[in-house]
Amino acid sequence: MSSPKPSLDALRIDRSAIPAKKRGLAWLWYSLLLLAVAGVVFFFWSRRAGIPVVKTVRVAETSTGGSSRATLLNASGYVTARRSATVSSKVTGKVVEILVDEGMEVKEGQVLARLDASNVEAGLRYAEAQLEATRRTLAETRSNLELAEKELTRFTGLSDAGAASKSDYDRAHAQARALAARLEKQAADILVSEADVAQWKQQVADNIILAPFGGIVTSKNAQPGEMISPMSVGGFTRTGICTIVDMGSLEIEVDVNESYINRVKPGQTVEATLDSYPEWKIPSKVIAIIPTADRQKATVKVRVGFDRLDPRILPDMAVKVAFQSDESAPAGKSLTIPRSAVHDDAGRNVVWVISGDKAERRAVSVSQTTGDQSIVSAGLSPGETIVIESSSALEDGHRVKTADP
């Protein structure tokens, strides 16, 4: 009898016979493989998505003519006014009128404010009345003196003729002399009264505050109704009406390190640059070197005057100055790059150079910075491409993407 034929069910694998432990290890290996593949994909995707986008510029070579002067020293300071005053009154009083405001131009002797002068005006009227009374008394005494002199003349003639007694003559003579002395005293009283009137007039004038010189009002320090005094008395009493600046006396004050003061001398040419107008080069000259040093800061103060003033120059503006040499710089070539391309790295100047599609960090030597341009003396070659702006921080050797022009 022959054996039965095998069926398809006999070829099926019986998974129930595989141990549960081996099935768990297989799923673990599948999961690790999938995570590894996902990590590789994410790594390359993030590397590509995180490429910094940079703006670049080529290093330019420029010619320097022999007419330019070499810079010996760079420093910074502020615009100051040699003539600036906070105007006050000579007397203590209440402000009744202010005639100026900030930004107003005033001339020398112009009325700035008025104080309450009612008390001193009353004193002035009393002194004038006394002066008038003294003058009238003097006129009366002068008339009496004229009559007494006539009486003395008449009694002199009668006495010589023997028609009048000597006592009558002596009485007339004494009265004439007394009236003459009274006239002299009253004349002196008039001088005293006139001086008293002048004093009261000066007190009235002291309540009118005038501009000591022409200039611009930069601050208004008092208002009508406030008390003002030439000295600090506390409370709500002001000490000044306004501050006036003579715009024609503007100059620059610079603190120069005493180690480099030997590079500065009076009359030296200076190129000034206001922080507000970095493209504007203002010709200037050294006025004086103050002959004393600040031991706290180890600096010496230098006064620099503008060759020509301009309305754009204002007091207390920050300014940078470049002290020039007497001799012109020799003609030659220089590499000029934007100031924004230079970065400070632990006291060294570095730039990012694009080589292919990668960023290269390179140290450079900057000889001069003027405005938004820097002159590089070493570290770069003409035509190289450098980064002036980046979308994110750069790292040496990393890929970068150049922004479309």
JOTA-V129335 format. One record per residue. RES is the residue in one letter. SS is DSSP state (2 for helix, 1 for strand, 0 for the rest). PHI is phi in whole degrees, 0 to 359 (* if undefined). OMEGA is omega in whole degrees, -180 to 180 (none if undefined). Layout:
# JOTA-V129335
RES,SS,PHI,OMEGA ; RES,SS,PHI,OMEGA
This chain:
# JOTA-V129335
M,0,*,-177 ; S,0,282,179 ; S,0,283,-179 ; P,0,292,179 ; K,0,285,178 ; P,0,289,180 ; S,0,263,178 ; L,2,294,-180 ; D,2,294,180 ; A,2,289,-180 ; L,2,276,-177 ; R,0,287,-179 ; I,0,283,179 ; D,0,268,-178 ; R,2,290,179 ; S,2,293,180 ; A,2,278,179 ; I,0,284,-179 ; P,0,296,-179 ; A,2,296,-179 ; K,2,294,180 ; K,2,291,178 ; R,2,295,179 ; G,2,295,179 ; L,2,293,179 ; A,2,297,178 ; W,2,296,178 ; L,2,296,178 ; W,2,297,178 ; Y,2,298,-179 ; S,2,293,179 ; L,2,297,179 ; L,2,296,179 ; L,2,295,178 ; L,2,295,179 ; A,2,296,179 ; V,2,297,180 ; A,2,296,180 ; G,2,295,178 ; V,2,297,-180 ; V,2,297,-180 ; F,2,295,180 ; F,2,299,-179 ; F,2,291,179 ; W,2,292,-180 ; S,2,292,178 ; R,2,298,-178 ; R,2,285,-179 ; A,2,288,-176 ; G,0,267,180 ; I,0,291,180 ; P,1,296,175 ; V,1,261,-174 ; V,1,237,170 ; K,1,256,-173 ; T,1,235,175 ; V,1,209,179 ; R,1,270,179 ; V,0,291,-177 ; A,1,259,176 ; E,1,255,-178 ; T,1,240,179 ; S,1,267,176 ; T,1,248,-179 ; G,0,280,-179 ; G,0,283,-179 ; S,0,281,-179 ; S,0,282,-180 ; R,1,259,179 ; A,1,283,179 ; T,1,273,180 ; L,1,269,-174 ; L,1,201,174 ; N,1,250,180 ; A,1,209,179 ; S,1,227,-179 ; G,1,197,-177 ; Y,1,221,175 ; V,1,283,180 ; T,1,231,179 ; A,1,248,179 ; R,0,288,178 ; R,0,242,178 ; S,1,213,-175 ; A,1,218,168 ; T,1,268,-171 ; V,1,279,178 ; S,0,232,178 ; S,0,258,177 ; K,0,276,-177 ; V,0,232,175 ; T,0,274,-179 ; G,1,193,180 ; K,1,263,180 ; V,1,288,178 ; V,1,248,-177 ; E,1,203,174 ; I,1,242,-173 ; L,0,251,-178 ; V,0,230,176 ; D,0,213,-180 ; E,0,302,179 ; G,0,85,-178 ; M,0,281,175 ; E,1,270,-179 ; V,1,237,178 ; K,0,251,180 ; E,0,299,-180 ; G,0,87,180 ; Q,0,289,-180 ; V,1,288,180 ; L,1,262,-177 ; A,1,200,177 ; R,1,230,176 ; L,1,255,178 ; D,0,291,-176 ; A,0,246,-176 ; S,2,297,-179 ; N,2,292,-178 ; V,2,288,176 ; E,2,294,176 ; A,2,295,176 ; G,2,297,178 ; L,2,295,180 ; R,2,295,178 ; Y,2,295,179 ; A,2,295,177 ; E,2,295,178 ; A,2,295,178 ; Q,2,297,179 ; L,2,297,180 ; E,2,295,179 ; A,2,296,179 ; T,2,295,179 ; R,2,295,179 ; R,2,292,177 ; T,2,297,178 ; L,2,296,179 ; A,2,295,178 ; E,2,295,-180 ; T,2,296,-180 ; R,2,295,178 ; S,2,295,178 ; N,2,298,179 ; L,2,294,178 ; E,2,299,179 ; L,2,293,-179 ; A,2,294,179 ; E,2,294,177 ; K,2,293,178 ; E,2,296,179 ; L,2,297,179 ; T,2,295,-179 ; R,2,293,180 ; F,2,291,177 ; T,2,295,179 ; G,2,294,179 ; L,2,292,180 ; S,2,294,179 ; D,2,292,180 ; A,2,272,180 ; G,0,81,-178 ; A,0,268,-180 ; A,0,227,-179 ; S,0,284,-180 ; K,2,292,-180 ; S,2,294,177 ; D,2,296,178 ; Y,2,296,-179 ; D,2,296,180 ; R,2,295,180 ; A,2,293,-180 ; H,2,292,180 ; A,2,294,-180 ; Q,2,294,179 ; A,2,295,180 ; R,2,293,179 ; A,2,295,179 ; L,2,293,178 ; A,2,294,178 ; A,2,294,178 ; R,2,296,179 ; L,2,296,178 ; E,2,295,179 ; K,2,296,-180 ; Q,2,293,174 ; A,2,295,176 ; A,2,293,177 ; D,2,297,178 ; I,2,296,178 ; L,2,297,178 ; V,2,296,180 ; S,2,294,178 ; E,2,295,177 ; A,2,295,178 ; D,2,295,177 ; V,2,296,179 ; A,2,297,179 ; Q,2,295,178 ; W,2,294,177 ; K,2,296,178 ; Q,2,295,177 ; Q,2,295,175 ; V,2,295,180 ; A,2,295,-180 ; D,2,294,178 ; N,0,275,174 ; I,1,250,-175 ; I,1,265,-177 ; L,1,249,177 ; A,0,285,-179 ; P,0,288,178 ; F,0,202,179 ; G,0,282,179 ; G,1,174,-179 ; I,1,244,177 ; V,1,281,-178 ; T,1,261,177 ; S,1,207,178 ; K,1,245,-168 ; N,0,254,-177 ; A,0,218,180 ; Q,0,228,177 ; P,0,304,-179 ; G,0,100,180 ; E,0,273,175 ; M,1,273,179 ; I,1,226,-177 ; S,0,214,178 ; P,0,288,179 ; M,0,232,-179 ; S,0,284,-178 ; V,0,243,177 ; G,0,83,-179 ; G,0,68,-177 ; F,0,256,-179 ; T,0,282,178 ; R,1,275,177 ; T,0,244,-179 ; G,0,209,177 ; I,0,272,-178 ; C,1,200,177 ; T,1,247,-179 ; I,1,245,179 ; V,1,240,174 ; D,0,279,-176 ; M,2,291,177 ; G,2,278,-179 ; S,2,251,-178 ; L,1,290,175 ; E,1,207,-178 ; I,1,246,172 ; E,1,250,-176 ; V,1,235,172 ; D,1,264,-178 ; V,1,258,177 ; N,1,303,-175 ; E,0,297,178 ; S,0,288,-177 ; Y,0,244,-177 ; I,2,293,178 ; N,2,291,178 ; R,2,271,-176 ; V,0,244,177 ; K,0,212,179 ; P,0,300,-179 ; G,0,84,-178 ; Q,0,292,179 ; T,1,288,-178 ; V,1,228,174 ; E,1,250,-177 ; A,1,258,179 ; T,1,225,177 ; L,1,286,177 ; D,0,298,180 ; S,0,285,-179 ; Y,0,228,-174 ; P,0,295,-180 ; E,0,272,-174 ; W,0,264,179 ; K,0,263,-174 ; I,1,255,178 ; P,1,294,-178 ; S,1,213,178 ; K,1,216,177 ; V,1,286,178 ; I,1,276,-176 ; A,1,199,173 ; I,1,251,-177 ; I,1,294,-172 ; P,1,282,173 ; T,1,200,-179 ; A,1,246,175 ; D,1,268,-176 ; R,0,291,180 ; Q,0,287,-177 ; K,0,258,-178 ; A,0,56,-179 ; T,1,230,175 ; V,1,237,-178 ; K,1,278,-180 ; V,1,235,177 ; R,1,264,-180 ; V,1,238,-179 ; G,1,254,177 ; F,1,282,175 ; D,0,293,179 ; R,0,213,180 ; L,0,280,-178 ; D,0,216,180 ; P,0,300,180 ; R,0,286,180 ; I,0,277,-177 ; L,0,236,179 ; P,0,299,176 ; D,0,70,173 ; M,0,289,175 ; A,1,283,-176 ; V,1,215,174 ; K,1,250,-178 ; V,1,235,176 ; A,1,237,179 ; F,1,282,-174 ; Q,1,265,175 ; S,1,279,179 ; D,1,286,-177 ; E,1,263,179 ; S,1,286,178 ; A,0,289,180 ; P,0,294,179 ; A,0,292,-179 ; G,1,177,-179 ; K,1,246,176 ; S,1,216,179 ; L,1,260,-177 ; T,1,247,178 ; I,1,228,176 ; P,1,296,-180 ; R,2,298,-178 ; S,2,293,-180 ; A,2,279,-177 ; V,0,266,-180 ; H,1,237,179 ; D,1,266,179 ; D,1,231,179 ; A,0,56,178 ; G,0,87,178 ; R,1,250,176 ; N,1,271,180 ; V,1,229,173 ; V,1,228,176 ; W,1,256,-179 ; V,1,258,179 ; I,1,269,177 ; S,1,242,-174 ; G,0,71,176 ; D,0,241,-179 ; K,1,237,179 ; A,1,266,180 ; E,1,238,179 ; R,1,278,-176 ; R,1,221,177 ; A,1,278,-179 ; V,1,226,175 ; S,1,249,-180 ; V,1,259,-178 ; S,1,271,-178 ; Q,1,200,175 ; T,1,233,-180 ; T,1,229,-179 ; G,0,66,180 ; D,0,256,179 ; Q,1,239,177 ; S,1,236,178 ; I,1,258,-177 ; V,1,259,-179 ; S,1,262,-180 ; A,1,200,175 ; G,0,111,-178 ; L,0,228,176 ; S,0,236,179 ; P,0,302,177 ; G,0,90,178 ; E,0,291,-179 ; T,1,261,-179 ; I,1,236,-178 ; V,1,269,175 ; I,1,250,180 ; E,1,201,-179 ; S,1,225,-180 ; S,0,286,179 ; S,0,207,-179 ; A,0,296,-179 ; L,0,262,175 ; E,0,230,-176 ; D,0,297,177 ; G,0,89,-180 ; H,0,279,179 ; R,1,287,177 ; V,1,225,178 ; K,1,239,-178 ; T,1,279,180 ; A,0,292,177 ; D,0,295,-180 ; P,0,292,none
